[in-house]
Amino acid sequence: MSQATDQVADPTRRTAAPLQLDWELDYYSRPILEPDGKKRWELLICSTPAPGAAGPGFRFVQNCSASSVNSQWLKQALEQAIEQAAAEGFAAPRKLRCWRASMRTMVSRAAEQLSLELIPSRRCYALVEWLQERQATVYPAEEGYMAGPLAPAPLPIQPVAVPLPEAARGDSWSWASLPLGALREAAEWDVSFAGLVPLDGTGDDDVMVSGLRLFSSTRSLAIAGWIAGLEPVRLEVSGNQLVLEAGLEDRWLLGNLEAEEAEAAAQAFRAARQQAGGVQFLAVQSSDAQNGFDGFWVLRDLPDA
């Protein structure tokens, strides 16, 4: 038999499909002055890590001069990111999350030209952590770094929390807590609508994490689906109100609390930020006796910038 015959490809062999993940994007100025006296702009893209997934995800960095900031530049940079991702074994993203409200329109125009699904959302935990890392270790080493205290950005005016629509309200809700180690196994649970994030480095397994369980005996699955579309970000105690923050600026009123209960909940959330990386959770079930979950989301109380 000839050597050429020996090398005929096995028709049963399949090439591994490119891995498709969601992407998180930040296109914004950095504390670095360029020679022209204007701030440097930078595009950061990272893939949303899948819990339990092995290997590093996708990352892309590209600088942009202040005079070139527009949707066309961003479109071309996204095309380069997609090409780089393909070379690394990643497919174009299923969803593209943008977490800065001020950049939503520009990012939307660029994404639309590439038929990418854009989701305005602060549920960009991997991106926020990466940006914090770069602010601590990368930017200070750059020429032109603007060292010293900078004028703080104006605090955004928080919209008033509005009640959940009647169709999305459950029969009742209750506080709950789970050890962080249990949440690390959530990918193995029976969940219809899930929003999980890797929890490496957030704390010890025995640290208790505070959360909320919503119950509806007849509509729990529909409620879970509705909440999934909200992009839930974190639970917050505002005054005596329990609020679910979601999307970019949405704030949903979940309930009114007595003063003592509100203070205890606020303390629990502060402790979670210190001991468990701000981890929280939100669950939707038909009843307390249900084995699985119709919805389960790991939330994180992280700074917005």
LUMDO-407134 format. One record per residue: x, y, z of N, C-alpha, C in turn; residue in one letter. Coordinates in steps of 0.2 Angstrom, whole numbers, plus 5000, padded with zeros to 4 digits. Each point is the difference from the previous one (the first is absolute). Example, Ala and Ser with C-alpha at 12.3 -4.5 7.8 and 13.67 -1.06 7.14 Angstrom:
506649725039499650065000500450065000A499850054996500450065001499650055003S
end
This chain:
500449945000499650065000500450065000M499950054996500450064999499950055007S500550045000500050055006499450044999Q499850024994499550054999499349975003A499949934998499449975002500049995008T500649995003500050005007499850065004D500050064996499950065003499350034999Q499649964997499350024998499650025007V499750055000499750025006499449955002A499949995007499549965002499450045000D499549974996499350044999499650005006P500249975005499650005007500350055004T500550034999500350055004499750074999R499850035006499750074999500550055003R500050064997500450055003499550045005T500450015006499650035005499750074998A499450015002499750064998500350065005A500050064997500350055004499550025006P500350015005499750025007499650064999L499450015002499650064999499850025007Q500250065002499950035006499750075000L499750025005499850075000500650055001D500050064998500550055001499850065004W500550025004499950065004500450064997E499850064999500350054996500150075004L500550035000500150075003500450044995D499750054998500350054995500050075003Y500650025003500050065004500750035001Y500050065003500650035001500449985006S500650005000500549985005500450055003R500250005006500450055004500750014997P500150004993500650014997500050064995I500450045000500050064995500549984995L499850014994500449994994500450064998E500550004996500450064998499650064998P499449994997499650054998499650035006D500149985006499650035006499349975001G499849954996499449975001500049935003K499549985003500049945003500049944995K500349955002500049944996499349965001R499849984994499449965001500249924999W499649965002500249935000499449954999E500049954996499549954999500349945004L499649985005500149935003499449964999L500249944998499549944999500249945003I499649975004500149945003499449955000C500149944999499549955000499749995007S499449995001499749985006500249935002T500349995005500349935002499449955002P500049944997499549955002500249975006A499649995005500249965006500249934999P500649995002500349934999500449994994G500050064995500349994994500850005001A500349964996500850005001500350054995A500650025002500450044995499750075000G500550054998499850075000499550024995P499650055001499550024995500450054995G499550034997500350054995500050075002F500650034999500150075001500350044994R499850065000500250054994500150075003F500550034998500250075002500250044994V499750064999500350044995499950075002Q500550044999500050075002499750044994N499750065002499750044995500150085002C500250044995500150075002499350035001S500150055004499350045001499750034994A500450014995499750034994499749954995S500149935002499749954996499449965003S499850035006499449975003499450014996V499849944997499350004997499849934999N499449994997499749935000500449964994S500350044995500349974994500749975003Q500350045004500749975002499849945005W499550005004499849945004499849944996L499650024994499849944996500649964997K500550044998500649974997500449975005Q500050025006500449975006499649935002A499450005000499649945001500149954995L500150024993500249954995500649975001E500550045003500749985001499949955006Q499650015005499949965006499749934998A499650014995499749934998500549964996I500450034996500549974997500549975005E500250045005500549975005499749945004Q499350015001499749945004500049944996A499850014993500049944996500749965000A500550045000500749975000500249975006A499650025005500149975007499549945001E499649994996499549945001499450025003G499850074999499450025003499550034994F499449985001499550034995499850075001A499750044996499750065001499550005006A500050055004499649995006499249994999P499749965005499350004999499750065002R500250035006499850075002500650045002K499850074999500650055001499750045006L500350005006499750055005500450065001R499750055000500350075001499850035007C500450025004499850025007500050075001W500250054995500050075002499450034996R499650035003499450034997500250054995A500550045002500250064996500249974993S500249944999500349984994499549954996M499449995003499549964997499950014993R499950064998499850024993500549984995T500650025002500649994995500149925000M500049975005500149925000499549974996V499450025001499449974996500150014993S500250064998500150014992500549954997R500650005004500549954997499849935000A499649985006499849935000499549984995A499550054999499549994995500349994993E500550034998500349994993500349935000Q500249975005500349935000499549955002L499450025001499449955002500249975006S500350035005500149985007499450025004L499849955005499550025004500350045006E499850065001500250045005499550005006L500349995006499650005006500350055005I499750065001500250055005499949975007P500649995003500049975007500650015004S499950015006500550005005500249935002R499749954998500249935001500749984997R500550045001500649994997500649995005C499949955004500450005006500749984998Y500249964995500649994998500450064997A499650044996500350064998500250055005L499550015005500250055006500649985003V500149935002500649985003500650014996E499949994994500650014995500250075000W499550055000500150075000500450025006L499749985006500350015006500749985000Q500249944998500749984999500450044996E499850034994500450044996500150075003R499550025004500050075003500649995006Q500049945003500550005005500749984998A500149974994500749974998500250024993T499550024995500250014993500150084999V499550045002500050074998500550045004Y500149985006500650045004500649994996P500249954997500649994997500150034993A499450034997500050034994500350075000E500450024995500250074999499450054999E499950055004499550055000499449985005G500249955004499549985005499850065005Y499450025001499850055004499949985007M500650005003500149985007499650055005A499949985006499750045005499250005000G499750045004499350005000499750034994P499549974998499650034994499350035002L499850044997499350035002499549944999A499649985005499649944999499450024995P499849944997499550014995499350025004A499650044997499450015004499649945001P499749995006499649945002499450004995L499849954997499450004996499450005005P499550034997499350015004499749934999I499949975006499649945000499350004998Q499749974995499350004999499649975006P499450025001499649985005499949924999V500049965005499849934999499349994999A499849974995499349994998499849925001V499449995002499849945002500049954994P500149945001500049954995499350004997L499949984993499450004997499649945004P499350015000499649955003500249934998E500149994993500149934997500749975003A500450055002500749975002500049995008A499550025004500049995007499949935002R500349985005499949935003499550015005G499849945003499650005006500350025006D500749995001500350025006500850004999S500450025004500750005000500349995007W500649975000500349995007500850014999S500350025005500750015000500349935000W500649994998500349935000500850015000A500349955002500850005000500249934998S500650014997500349934997500850015001L500349955002500850015000500250014993P500650035000500350024993500249944997L500249945003500249944997499449974996G499450015003499449974997499850044993A500150065000499950044994500549984995L500649985002500549984995499849944996R499549965003499849944996499350014997E499850074999499350014997499949984993A500649994996499949984993499849935000A500049965005499749935000499350005003E499750055002499350005002499550004994W499449985002499550004995499650075000D500250044995499850075000499850014992V499450035000499750014993500350074997S500050055004500350064998500650025005F500650004997500650015005500450054998A500350045004500550054999500649995005G500549964998500549985005500750044998L500450015005500750024998500549965004V500650004998500549965003500150045007P500249965005500150035007500749995003L500449994995500749995003500350065003D500349995006500350065003499550055003G499449985001499550045004500049995007T500349955003499949985007500149935001G500049985007500049935002499349974999D500049944999499449964999499550015005D500250015006499550005006499750075001D500350054996499750075001499249994998V499650035004499350004998499850064996M499649994995499850054995499350015001V499850065000499350025001499650004993S499449995000499650004994499350005001G499649994995499350015000499749954996L499449975002499649954997499350034999R499850004993499350024998499649934999L499450005002499649954999499350014997F499849964995499450014997499749934998S499549985003499749934999499849984993S499850064996499749984993500450034995T500550055001500350044995500850015001R500349955004500750015001500450004994S499949954995500450004994499950064996L499450034999499950064996500450065004A499950005006500450055004500750004999I500349945000500749995000500250024993A499649984994500250034994500050074999G499550035003500050085000500650035004W500249975005500650035004500649994996I500049944996500649994996500150054995A499550034997500050054995500250075004G500050015006500250065003500750015001L500449955000500750005001500150025008E499849965004500150025007500750015002P500250055004500650025002500249995007V499650035005500149995007499450025004R500049985006499450025005500350055004L499650055002500250065003499550025005E500250025006499550035005500150085000V499450034997500050075000499550035004S500250035006499650025005499749945003G499349995000499749955002499749954995N500350014994499749964994500549954998Q499849954998500449944996500050014993L500550014997500050024993500449954996V499849984994500449964995500250054995L500750014999500350044995500149954994E499950034994500049954994500250054994A500249964994500150044994500650055001G499950064997500450065001499850045006L499450025000499750055005499449985004E499749944998499449985003500049985007D499550025004500049995007499349975001R499949945003499349975001499949995007W499450035003499949995007499749935001L500349975005499849935001499650005007L500150055004499650005006500350055005G499550025005500250055005500249965006N500550025004500249975006499950045006L500049975006500050035006500750035001E500150055004500650035001500549955002A499949965005500549955003500249954994E499549984996500149954995500450034995E499950064998500450044995500750005002A500150025006500750015003500449935000E499749955002500349935000500249984993A499550014995500149984993500650054997A500050065002500650044997500749985003A500049985007500649985003500249934996Q499549964999500249934997500350014993A499750054996500350024993500750035001F500150045005500750035001500549945002R499849965004500449945002500249964994A499549994995500149964994500550034996A500050074999500550034996500749995003R500050015006500749995004500349935000Q499549955001500249935001499949954994Q499650024995499849964995500050034993A500450064999500050034994499450034998G499550025005499450034998499549954997G500149935001499549954997499450005003V499450004997499349995002499749954995Q499449995002499649954995499350025000F499649984995499350014999499749934997L499549985003499749934998499350014999A499749964995499350004999499849935001V499549985004499749945000499350005001Q499749944999499249995001499850005007S500549975004499849995007500749995004S500050005006500549985004500349935000D499549964997500149935000500349984993A500050044995500349994993500749985001Q500249944997500749985000500550044996N499850024994500450044995499850085001G500250034995499850074999499750024993F499550045000499850034993500450054998D500450045005500550054998500550005006G500650014998500550015005500650054997F500150055004500550054997500550015006W500750004998500550025005500150074998V499950055005500150074999500650025004L500350064998500650025003499950085001R500150025006500050075002500750034999D500150024994500750034998499950074998L500550045001500050074998499850014993P499750054998499850014993500650034996D500550025002500550034996500749995004A
end
